[in-house]
Amino acid sequence: MKLEPAFVHKLLDRNEWKGHPEALKAVENEKQGLLANGTWDESNIRPKSGILAMAQSTGNKARIVFRGDTVKDEENQAAVFDDIAASAPTSLG
């Protein structure tokens, strides 16, 4: 029988990881990596009210962002997704 390396993980909620310095460091490292890759620009932060007012006056459309960290299963536990794949919305085709 061939042995394969495996990893075990536990999903942590915000209250669990906020109390652990090493978890906070990992979150900060992830943020810095995203900033370094240009994922978002923190040099031009504006209040939400200003963004909403601009969008309403210009007729811009918005998208809803799925926050996967708050998804619960039927037993009110953190949902675990086995496989995530991207596909076009059904409204496009």
FITITI-736248 format. One record per residue: residue number from 1; x, y, z of N, C-alpha, C, O in turn. Coordinates in Angstrom, 3 decimals, padded with zeros to 6 digits. Layout:
! FITITI-736248
  num       n.u       n.v       n.w      ca.u      ca.v      ca.w       c.u       c.v       c.w       o.u       o.v       o.w
  NUM         X         Y         Z         X         Y         Z         X         Y         Z         X         Y         Z
...
! end
This chain:
! FITITI-736248
  num       n.u       n.v       n.w      ca.u      ca.v      ca.w       c.u       c.v       c.w       o.u       o.v       o.w
    1   000.849  -001.181   000.000   000.000   000.000   000.000   000.892   001.242   000.000   001.787   001.381   000.834
    2   000.633   002.129  -000.940   001.415   003.353  -001.050   000.799   004.433  -000.159  -000.404   004.688  -000.220
    3   001.625   005.054   000.657   001.145   006.121   001.524   001.265   007.461   000.802   002.259   007.730   000.127
    4   000.259   008.277   000.952   000.241   009.606   000.348   000.189   010.646   001.458  -000.496   010.449   002.461
    5   000.911   011.757   001.285   000.817   012.816   002.297  -000.586   013.419   002.299  -001.226   013.537   001.254
    6  -001.040   013.788   003.459  -002.374   014.376   003.586  -002.341   015.483   004.631  -001.486   015.500   005.516
    7  -003.264   016.381   004.510  -003.390   017.475   005.464  -004.793   017.465   006.050  -005.769   017.174   005.357
    8  -004.880   017.782   007.315  -006.168   017.900   007.986  -006.337   019.353   008.375  -005.403   019.976   008.880
    9  -007.519   019.898   008.146  -007.743   021.286   008.517  -009.055   021.411   009.276  -009.936   020.555   009.192
   10  -009.151   022.486   010.004  -010.375   022.794   010.742  -010.776   024.213   010.356  -009.965   025.138   010.415
   11  -012.029   024.371   009.962  -012.522   025.701   009.653  -012.712   026.478   010.949  -013.376   026.000   011.869
   12  -012.141   027.653   011.023  -012.250   028.493   012.207  -013.187   029.649   011.936  -013.165   030.226   010.849
   13  -014.015   029.995   012.916  -014.815   031.201   012.750  -013.971   032.388   013.219  -012.894   032.209   013.788
   14  -014.461   033.573   012.980  -013.680   034.778   013.286  -013.278   034.862   014.755  -012.160   035.271   015.066
   15  -014.163   034.485   015.646  -013.835   034.559   017.073  -012.684   033.622   017.437  -011.887   033.928   018.325
   16  -012.599   032.489   016.754  -011.519   031.535   017.040  -010.169   032.065   016.560  -009.185   032.002   017.297
   17  -010.110   032.590   015.323  -008.804   033.004   014.821  -008.358   034.354   015.339  -007.162   034.645   015.334
   18  -009.293   035.194   015.791  -008.897   036.502   016.321  -008.115   036.377   017.625  -007.360   037.286   017.969
   19  -008.271   035.291   018.350  -007.579   035.108   019.616  -006.222   034.434   019.497  -005.578   034.159   020.509
   20  -005.776   034.164   018.269  -004.508   033.462   018.064  -003.557   034.311   017.236  -003.820   034.567   016.062
   21  -002.452   034.750   017.834  -001.502   035.608   017.103  -001.005   034.992   015.800  -000.829   035.707   014.813
   22  -000.776   033.680   015.775  -000.275   033.067   014.539  -001.342   033.076   013.442  -001.012   033.192   012.261
   23  -002.604   032.954   013.818  -003.686   033.031   012.833  -003.816   034.458   012.305  -004.000   034.668   011.106
   24  -003.720   035.440   013.211  -003.776   036.843   012.782  -002.624   037.161   011.835  -002.803   037.898   010.866
   25  -001.453   036.614   012.107  -000.287   036.817   011.239  -000.536   036.217   009.862  -000.179   036.823   008.852
   26  -001.142   035.041   009.807  -001.453   034.399   008.530  -002.447   035.231   007.723  -002.309   035.363   006.507
   27  -003.448   035.791   008.403  -004.426   036.649   007.720  -003.736   037.908   007.199  -003.985   038.330   006.070
   28  -002.883   038.498   008.005  -002.150   039.698   007.579  -001.234   039.381   006.403  -001.141   040.178   005.469
   29  -000.558   038.239   006.426   000.292   037.841   005.301  -000.520   037.673   004.024  -000.080   038.072   002.946
   30  -001.700   037.086   004.146  -002.582   036.928   002.989  -002.975   038.297   002.436  -002.963   038.510   001.223
   31  -003.324   039.225   003.332  -003.699   040.578   002.905  -002.540   041.262   002.178  -002.737   041.872   001.127
   32  -001.344   041.161   002.733  -000.186   041.802   002.112   000.108   041.204   000.735   000.496   041.921  -000.188
   33  -000.074   039.910   000.603   000.113   039.266  -000.698  -000.890   039.766  -001.726  -000.540   040.005  -002.882
   34  -002.150   039.924  -001.296  -003.179   040.444  -002.196  -002.887   041.889  -002.590  -003.067   042.266  -003.748
   35  -002.438   042.699  -001.633  -002.080   044.086  -001.943  -000.896   044.140  -002.911  -000.893   044.943  -003.844
   36   000.096   043.298  -002.693   001.278   043.278  -003.554   000.922   042.891  -004.989   001.575   043.336  -005.933
   37  -000.102   042.071  -005.152  -000.537   041.653  -006.482  -001.524   042.625  -007.110  -002.013   042.378  -008.212
   38  -001.828   043.733  -006.423  -002.747   044.729  -006.978  -004.205   044.317  -006.948  -004.999   044.780  -007.766
   39  -004.565   043.447  -006.009  -005.949   042.985  -005.926  -006.912   044.136  -005.648  -007.995   044.189  -006.230
   40  -006.533   045.039  -004.780  -007.311   046.248  -004.537  -006.369   047.376  -004.164  -005.193   047.152  -003.875
   41  -006.897   048.586  -004.174  -006.096   049.790  -003.951  -006.570   050.471  -002.676  -007.668   051.025  -002.643
   42  -005.757   050.437  -001.631  -006.135   051.068  -000.364  -005.819   052.555  -000.332  -006.124   053.222   000.657
   43  -005.216   053.093  -001.387  -004.866   054.514  -001.383  -006.068   055.406  -001.701  -005.984   056.626  -001.564
   44  -007.176   054.813  -002.120  -008.345   055.610  -002.499  -009.606   055.073  -001.829  -010.601   054.786  -002.495
   45  -009.554   054.941  -000.513  -010.710   054.436   000.235  -011.724   055.558   000.404  -011.384   056.670   000.807
   46  -012.988   055.240   000.085  -014.063   056.223   000.192  -015.194   055.648   001.045  -015.337   054.430   001.148
   47  -015.995   056.523   001.656  -017.118   056.030   002.458  -018.159   055.323   001.583  -018.363   055.688   000.425
   48  -018.801   054.325   002.147  -019.829   053.576   001.434  -020.929   054.503   000.919  -021.414   054.330  -000.199
   49  -021.316   055.473   001.719  -022.398   056.383   001.308  -022.031   057.140   000.030  -022.885   057.365  -000.828
   50  -020.772   057.529  -000.093  -020.325   058.233  -001.297  -020.340   057.341  -002.526  -020.704   057.785  -003.615
   51  -019.953   056.107  -002.359  -019.968   055.147  -003.475  -021.395   054.900  -003.930  -021.673   054.888  -005.130
   52  -022.309   054.703  -002.975  -023.715   054.460  -003.323  -024.321   055.666  -004.030  -025.055   055.509  -005.006
   53  -024.018   056.873  -003.542  -024.547   058.090  -004.170  -024.031   058.217  -005.603  -024.796   058.561  -006.504
   54  -022.749   057.943  -005.824  -022.177   058.018  -007.165  -022.841   056.993  -008.090  -023.177   057.308  -009.231
   55  -023.024   055.784  -007.601  -023.631   054.733  -008.412  -025.065   055.090  -008.792  -025.486   054.835  -009.920
   56  -025.813   055.674  -007.868  -027.205   056.048  -008.153  -027.276   057.198  -009.154  -028.168   057.222  -010.001
   57  -026.357   058.142  -009.068  -026.395   059.294  -009.965  -025.913   058.947  -011.372  -026.325   059.593  -012.335
   58  -025.060   057.955  -011.510  -024.533   057.599  -012.830  -025.258   056.412  -013.446  -025.041   056.092  -014.614
   59  -026.114   055.759  -012.674  -026.844   054.606  -013.192  -025.992   053.355  -013.301  -026.340   052.431  -014.034
   60  -024.890   053.315  -012.587  -024.028   052.123  -012.614  -024.736   050.934  -012.001  -025.574   051.079  -011.110
   61  -024.390   049.766  -012.487  -024.926   048.535  -011.921  -023.884   047.932  -011.000  -022.695   048.234  -011.108
   62  -024.331   047.086  -010.101  -023.416   046.458  -009.143  -023.602   044.950  -009.176  -024.579   044.442  -009.725
   63  -022.664   044.254  -008.588  -022.745   042.803  -008.447  -022.780   042.454  -006.971  -022.212   043.157  -006.134
   64  -023.442   041.381  -006.675  -023.468   040.876  -005.305  -022.285   039.928  -005.153  -022.041   039.089  -006.020
   65  -021.557   040.061  -004.059  -020.402   039.211  -003.802  -020.806   038.140  -002.796  -021.373   038.432  -001.744
   66  -020.502   036.907  -003.143  -020.813   035.779  -002.269  -019.747   035.666  -001.199  -018.574   035.455  -001.507
   67  -020.146   035.805   000.057  -019.208   035.673   001.181  -019.252   034.239   001.678  -020.106   033.878   002.488
   68  -018.337   033.433   001.193  -018.326   032.016   001.521  -017.998   031.703   002.962  -018.249   030.587   003.417
   69  -017.437   032.666   003.705  -017.054   032.392   005.085  -018.242   032.361   006.035  -018.083   032.003   007.202
   70  -019.434   032.729   005.560  -020.602   032.739   006.440  -021.651   031.704   006.036  -022.776   031.747   006.535
   71  -021.307   030.780   005.145  -022.263   029.785   004.671  -022.410   028.680   005.705  -021.421   028.167   006.228
   72  -023.657   028.319   005.993  -023.953   027.265   006.971  -024.656   026.107   006.274  -025.345   026.304   005.273
   73  -024.481   024.899   006.805  -025.192   023.753   006.273  -026.513   023.571   007.029  -026.889   024.406   007.852
   74  -027.208   022.467   006.736  -028.523   022.242   007.343  -028.473   022.059   008.858  -029.509   022.134   009.518
   75  -027.298   021.822   009.414  -027.142   021.676   010.860  -026.515   022.919   011.481  -026.032   022.880   012.612
   76  -026.526   024.010   010.741  -025.997   025.308   011.180  -024.495   025.265   011.472  -023.995   026.019   012.307
   77  -023.789   024.380   010.778  -022.345   024.294   010.883  -021.736   024.964   009.650  -022.411   025.132   008.635
   78  -020.461   025.346   009.741  -019.796   025.951   008.591  -019.832   024.975   007.420  -019.421   023.822   007.553
   79  -020.320   025.437   006.281  -020.428   024.585   005.100  -019.045   024.316   004.522  -018.180   025.192   004.518
   80  -018.850   023.106   004.038  -017.587   022.723   003.400  -017.895   022.394   001.953  -018.743   021.551   001.662
   81  -017.196   023.071   001.042  -017.400   022.843  -000.378  -016.302   021.905  -000.875  -015.115   022.213  -000.770
   82  -016.711   020.758  -001.416  -015.744   019.779  -001.904  -015.084   020.232  -003.195  -013.883   020.035  -003.384
   83  -015.861   020.837  -004.081  -015.330   021.223  -005.376  -016.009   022.509  -005.810  -017.236   022.616  -005.797
   84  -015.202   023.477  -006.192  -015.753   024.745  -006.645  -015.312   024.937  -008.097  -014.126   024.856  -008.415
   85  -016.275   025.190  -008.958  -015.960   025.421  -010.364  -016.686   026.663  -010.836  -017.796   026.956  -010.391
   86  -016.058   027.383  -011.730  -016.669   028.586  -012.282  -017.406   028.231  -013.560  -016.935   027.424  -014.361
   87  -018.562   028.840  -013.740  -019.297   028.661  -014.976  -020.101   029.931  -015.242  -020.344   030.733  -014.340
   88  -020.502   030.090  -016.486  -021.275   031.277  -016.858  -022.649   031.210  -016.215  -023.221   030.127  -016.084
   89  -023.188   032.361  -015.810  -024.532   032.367  -015.244  -025.537   031.855  -016.272  -025.343   032.037  -017.474
   90  -026.599   031.221  -015.811  -027.592   030.677  -016.728  -028.301   031.775  -017.508  -028.848   031.510  -018.578
   91  -028.303   032.990  -017.002  -028.964   034.080  -017.706  -028.234   034.484  -018.975  -028.790   035.202  -019.806
   92  -026.980   034.026  -019.139  -026.209   034.392  -020.327  -026.400   033.413  -021.470  -025.996   033.705  -022.595
   93  -026.986   032.293  -021.225  -027.046   031.350  -022.321  -028.207   030.499  -022.252  -028.397   029.644  -023.117
! end
